[in-house]
């Protein structure tokens, strides 16, 4: 994996990245085939032969929902040191993802490389748009807690903007704005929480915090906001009007492939880094879609060493817009998520939370 | 208190260790308390103790008691 971390996350072009990812993903396929019996059964059942595969496009992908039905790991129990669970609304089954130390480290490293390339190397005062209780249990993380924790690496003087009942913690935010207003700061939160509990609530107050030098990173799904007809443009505009923040980056990611997130660039496109890739697949025969064609999103990640989650078919649909030629200058594929497949469950930290209201 | 004492104290306080005998061999994730949450607490403790601000890469690389000492040197903290 070292070669991945010696490479800037958005620098390799198609051929170089393709070779790097194929090599690693073949190695992971082999590893999980040897060490995870249910995975081996699936692969054998599909009649897949790794020797005949040309690139990572040829690898079998598991549906993400499988992690709800099966306990899939490739390491002995005693090596598992964290279990992560997906967000799910009440009554939904949740995915369980088993991490060993190696995988957890790879995830944190990859996340750090990706996010640092947007933030710079130095850490920033950080306001977390959530409540402190989501990170309480340290051995069992919800996707929401894991997201917050993963991003905490980039913060100094971390403050939480919300009480446990999700009302604004006035003392905390006033203190934060007084200390760091007008300076470069990091805000992090899940999309719906930022909208509902931050933008809306600050608008009601008679204050105008100066976050003009700040950067907001948010993720977790647009479903609720889309239903309320809140577009990304409206989201950004209202944020700007509320606190002057201009740099706003959405990200796409999932607990089954933690670490390898897809950050939104200045052009509003989600980008695949060197650690992962997206492939859009035809709704009927799963063939690879061309650029501009809507399909089901497959995600591959170089990081999952302790569970067979390196090639997954998501329940999202989207469109790959191009590769290596986004006007923002980053290499790699860039794409848009267009929504959830019909009849798919609600997932995403932002969406499952919103469904509970 | 010498810098080394402060450095040791930060580990003891963060991880609630009674004595320091295990410290020289201690690595990230060796003990339950030194997980990712504990890691950020340790970094905060060290930053407070030495009035420094570490870069993200150094926080990631801070994988043991010994390696941490080398990283401290980058911030002009002589141990």
Interface residues (C-beta under 8 A of the other chain):
Chain A: X81 X82 X101 X104 X108 X109 X112 X116 X121 X122 X123 X135 X138 X149 X150 X152 X153 X154 X156
Chain B: X29 X35 X36 X37 X40 X47 X53 X54 X55 X56 X57 X59 X60
